[in-house]
Amino acid sequence: MHASNLALTQPQAANTSVSKRLPSPHLLKQQMPLSSELTQQVHSQRQAIRAILEGRDPRLLVVVGPCSLHDPRSALEYADRLAELSREVDDKLLLVMRAYVEKPRTTVGWKGLAYDPHLDGSDDMHAGIALSRGLMLSMIERGLPVATELLQPVAAGYFDDLLGWAAIGARTTESQIHREMVSGLELAVGFKNGTDGGIGIACDAMRSAAHPHRHFGMDAQGYPAIIESLGNPDTHLVLRGGHQGPNYDAASIALARQGLAKAGLAARIMVDCSHANSGKDPTRQPAVFEDVLQQRLDGDRSLVGVMLEGHLFDGCQALGKGALKYGVSITDACLGWASTEALLRGAAQRL
């Protein structure tokens, strides 16, 4: 029996069903291709990020943008503004656009644009992966490197050729499946510290991802396959705070450096200015950013980057409670563009 017919002919488990087939990653990439010119651009951007991680490029890596994408129009307006600012500050900052289309949920909730692009619970993932890929392509066409958090390994194949940088979240850093996936990616990946604030899990993840693996997976045509990965040397630590509070201060950075050295890992640290580091208060992100920037100006070269959650306007709004405000996050509260622009322009001047 041909493998592609299995899902429709084999009996399903009692509490699951196949509601709709998705295109294979290979097919979607054929339908929405990355041109040879843009392929070279993505390659060059990945190389620039590697150079920053390795200390060969003195610029600060800044991953910035909406907590999650939910509205194509506002996402592209943000990308337009960020691309324009990037041209102004590019000698000091390498700006990377957050294009997060998957969102981890503590219990339940909206899982992101790739899952529910219509924001109505219909979970039209066929439309979601196409819309997500199309948005990322549009951002790349504007000259921006693109970043996302890789949550579902099956979904990663639809976007992996577009990414300049990726994150593995605090809840999945401990996952063997995600470590195996990262070991096969040809881009820099940041592992976040665990939700307890400790870095041990992230150190283990980086060591694992640096090694070759053979693991269960899916090939480009969508068939189950044995995947062989070569190992990824371009991983680093992302500090996002934890249950005990923030971990971006100089003492916490020093402890992180010690932990990385003990694990035999390079001291390459990015600080997520959101989450527990800001107490989930977007107005505190600039203070976190400024503290990290001052540490870097004081000579701490282990601090290679920062992450900011920003949208066109401050704050957030609840999904499903009336008409949505344009340019306002529907997940974590974000810093508005005016404050973000001023923060980044000021940082470039100080650097």
C-alpha positions in Angstrom: 0.0 0.0 0.0 1.3 3.5 -0.9 2.3 5.4 2.2 0.2 8.5 1.2 -3.0 6.4 1.5 -2.3 5.2 5.0 -4.0 8.0 6.9 -7.2 7.6 5.0 -7.4 3.8 5.0 -6.1 2.7 8.4 -8.6 2.9 11.4 -8.1 5.9 13.6 -7.7 5.8 17.4 -11.0 6.2 19.2 -10.4 9.8 20.1 -8.7 11.2 17.0 -9.5 11.7 13.4 -7.9 13.1 10.3 -9.9 16.2 9.3 -7.8 17.5 6.4 -4.5 16.6 4.7 -1.8 19.3 4.6 0.6 19.8 1.8 4.1 18.5 2.3 6.8 21.0 3.2 8.4 20.3 -0.2 5.1 21.1 -2.0 4.5 24.4 -0.1 8.0 25.5 -0.8 7.5 24.8 -4.5 4.2 26.8 -4.5 5.7 29.7 -2.5 9.4 29.5 -3.4 12.3 31.5 -2.1 14.1 33.0 -5.1 17.8 32.3 -5.6 18.5 36.0 -4.8 16.6 35.8 -1.6 18.2 32.5 -0.7 21.6 34.2 -0.9 20.3 37.0 1.2 19.1 34.6 3.9 22.5 32.8 3.8 24.3 36.1 4.2 22.1 37.1 7.1 22.7 33.8 8.8 26.5 34.3 8.4 26.2 37.8 9.9 24.4 36.4 12.9 27.1 33.7 13.3 29.7 36.4 13.2 28.1 38.3 16.0 27.9 35.1 18.1 31.5 34.3 17.5 32.7 37.9 18.3 33.8 38.6 14.7 31.2 41.3 14.3 30.9 43.9 17.0 27.3 44.7 16.4 24.5 43.9 18.9 21.9 41.4 17.7 18.4 42.6 18.3 15.4 40.3 17.7 12.4 42.6 17.8 8.7 42.5 16.8 5.3 41.4 17.8 4.9 38.7 20.5 2.9 36.9 17.8 1.7 37.7 14.3 -2.1 37.8 14.0 -2.9 40.5 11.4 -0.9 40.5 8.1 -1.5 44.2 7.5 -0.2 45.4 10.8 2.7 42.9 10.7 3.9 44.2 7.3 3.5 47.8 8.5 5.8 46.9 11.4 8.2 45.2 9.0 8.3 48.4 6.8 9.1 50.5 9.8 11.7 48.1 11.1 13.4 47.8 7.6 13.7 51.6 7.4 15.1 51.8 10.9 17.5 49.0 10.2 19.1 50.9 7.3 19.8 53.8 9.8 21.3 51.7 12.6 22.8 48.8 10.7 26.4 49.7 11.5 25.7 49.2 15.3 22.6 46.9 15.5 21.6 43.9 13.5 17.8 44.0 13.6 15.9 40.7 13.1 12.1 40.7 12.8 10.1 38.5 15.1 7.7 36.5 13.0 6.2 34.2 15.6 3.4 32.1 14.1 3.2 29.4 16.9 2.5 30.1 20.5 3.0 27.7 23.4 0.1 27.7 25.8 0.2 26.9 29.4 -3.2 25.3 29.2 -5.4 26.3 26.2 -5.8 29.3 24.0 -5.0 30.7 20.6 -2.0 28.8 19.3 -0.9 31.2 16.6 -1.3 32.2 13.0 -0.1 28.9 11.7 -2.9 27.1 13.6 -5.8 29.5 13.5 -5.3 32.3 10.9 -9.0 33.3 11.0 -8.9 33.9 14.8 -12.2 32.1 15.2 -11.3 28.6 16.4 -11.7 27.0 13.0 -8.0 25.9 13.1 -7.6 26.2 9.3 -3.9 25.1 9.4 -3.8 24.7 5.6 -4.4 28.4 5.3 -2.3 29.1 8.3 1.0 27.6 7.1 0.5 29.3 3.7 -0.2 32.7 5.2 2.7 32.4 7.7 5.1 31.5 4.9 3.8 34.3 2.7 4.3 36.8 5.5 7.8 35.7 6.2 8.6 35.9 2.5 7.3 39.5 2.4 9.5 40.4 5.4 12.6 38.9 3.7 11.7 40.8 0.5 12.0 44.0 2.6 15.6 43.0 3.5 14.9 41.8 7.0 16.2 38.7 8.6 13.3 36.7 10.1 13.1 34.9 13.5 10.6 32.6 15.0 10.1 30.2 17.9 10.0 26.6 16.7 7.4 24.8 18.7 6.0 22.0 16.5 8.7 20.1 14.7 6.3 19.1 11.9 5.6 22.7 11.2 9.3 23.7 11.2 9.8 22.2 7.7 7.4 24.7 6.2 9.6 27.7 7.2 13.2 26.5 7.9 14.6 27.8 4.7 13.4 31.4 5.5 14.8 31.8 9.0 17.8 33.8 10.0 17.5 32.9 13.6 15.2 30.8 15.8 14.4 30.2 19.4 13.5 27.2 21.5 11.2 28.2 24.3 11.6 27.6 28.0 9.0 24.8 28.1 10.6 22.9 25.1 14.3 23.4 25.7 14.3 20.2 27.8 12.6 18.2 24.9 14.9 15.7 23.2 12.8 16.1 20.0 13.6 19.8 19.8 17.3 19.2 20.5 17.4 16.7 17.7 15.6 19.1 15.4 18.0 22.0 16.2 21.0 19.7 15.5 19.9 19.6 11.8 19.2 23.3 11.3 21.7 25.5 9.4 21.1 28.6 11.5 21.8 30.1 14.9 19.3 29.0 17.6 18.8 30.4 21.0 17.7 28.0 23.8 15.9 29.8 26.6 16.5 29.0 30.3 14.0 26.9 32.1 10.9 28.4 33.7 12.6 28.1 37.1 15.3 30.5 35.9 18.1 28.0 35.9 20.4 27.5 32.9 21.3 23.8 33.3 18.6 22.6 31.0 19.6 25.1 28.3 23.3 24.0 28.6 22.3 20.4 28.2 20.2 21.4 25.2 23.1 23.2 23.5 25.5 20.3 24.1 23.0 17.8 22.7 22.2 20.0 19.6 25.9 20.3 18.8 26.1 16.5 18.3 25.0 14.5 15.2 21.7 12.6 15.7 19.7 9.9 14.0 16.0 10.3 14.9 12.4 9.8 13.8 11.2 12.6 11.6 9.5 13.6 8.3 11.1 14.1 5.0 10.4 17.0 2.6 7.7 15.0 0.9 5.9 14.4 4.2 6.8 10.7 4.7 8.1 9.3 8.0 11.8 9.0 7.8 15.0 8.4 9.6 16.6 11.8 9.8 20.4 12.2 10.1 21.7 15.5 11.4 25.3 16.7 11.6 25.0 18.9 14.7 24.6 22.6 15.1 27.5 24.6 16.5 25.6 27.9 16.4 23.5 27.7 19.5 23.5 30.1 22.5 21.7 30.9 25.7 18.7 33.2 26.0 18.0 34.5 29.5 14.3 35.2 30.1 14.0 35.2 33.9 12.1 32.6 35.9 9.8 32.0 38.8 12.2 33.6 41.1 12.4 36.8 39.1 14.7 38.4 36.5 18.2 37.2 35.5 19.6 40.0 33.4 21.6 41.9 36.0 25.4 41.7 36.1 25.5 39.1 38.9 23.1 36.8 37.0 25.1 37.3 33.8 28.3 36.4 35.6 26.6 33.2 37.0 25.4 32.3 33.5 29.0 32.7 32.1 30.3 30.4 34.9 27.6 27.8 34.1 28.4 27.9 30.4 32.1 27.6 31.0 31.5 24.6 33.4 29.5 22.9 30.6 32.3 23.6 28.1 30.2 26.0 26.1 31.1 29.4 24.6 29.9 32.4 26.6 27.2 33.7 24.1 24.2 35.2 25.9 21.1 36.9 24.7 18.7 38.6 27.1 15.0 38.5 26.5 13.8 41.8 27.8 10.2 40.5 28.2 8.7 37.6 30.2 10.0 37.3 33.7 12.8 39.8 33.1 10.2 42.5 32.8 7.5 41.0 35.0 5.5 40.8 31.8 5.2 44.6 31.9 6.1 45.9 28.5 6.9 49.4 29.9 9.8 47.8 31.8 11.5 46.3 28.7 13.4 49.5 28.0 15.0 49.5 31.5 16.1 45.9 31.0 17.5 46.8 27.6 19.4 49.7 29.0 20.9 47.7 31.8 22.1 45.0 29.3 23.5 47.7 27.0 25.4 49.3 29.9 26.9 46.0 30.8 28.0 45.6 27.2 29.5 49.1 27.2 31.3 48.3 30.4 33.1 45.5 28.5 31.0 42.3 28.8 31.4 40.8 25.4 29.4 37.7 26.3 26.2 39.7 25.8 25.7 39.3 22.1 22.0 40.1 21.8 18.7 41.2 23.2 15.1 40.3 22.4 12.2 42.8 22.6 8.4 42.3 22.2 7.1 45.2 20.3 4.0 46.1 18.2 2.7 49.2 16.6 0.9 50.2 19.8 1.4 49.5 23.5 -0.3 46.8 25.4 -2.4 43.8 24.4 -6.1 42.9 23.9 -8.2 39.9 24.4 -9.3 37.8 21.4 -13.0 37.2 21.1 -14.1 40.3 23.0 -15.4 42.5 20.3 -13.6 44.2 17.4 -9.8 44.1 17.5 -7.7 47.3 17.7 -5.3 47.6 14.8 -1.6 47.0 15.7 -2.2 45.8 19.2 -1.0 42.3 20.3 -3.5 39.6 21.1 -1.0 37.6 23.2 1.7 39.1 25.5 1.6 42.9 26.0 4.1 44.7 23.7 6.0 47.9 23.6 4.7 50.4 21.1 6.7 51.4 18.0 7.4 54.9 19.1 9.1 53.7 22.3 10.9 50.8 20.4 12.2 53.1 17.7 13.5 55.7 20.3 15.1 52.9 22.3 16.9 51.3 19.3 18.0 54.6 17.8 19.4 55.7 21.2 21.3 52.4 21.6 22.9 52.8 18.2 24.1 56.2 19.2 25.6 55.0 22.5 27.3 52.1 20.8 
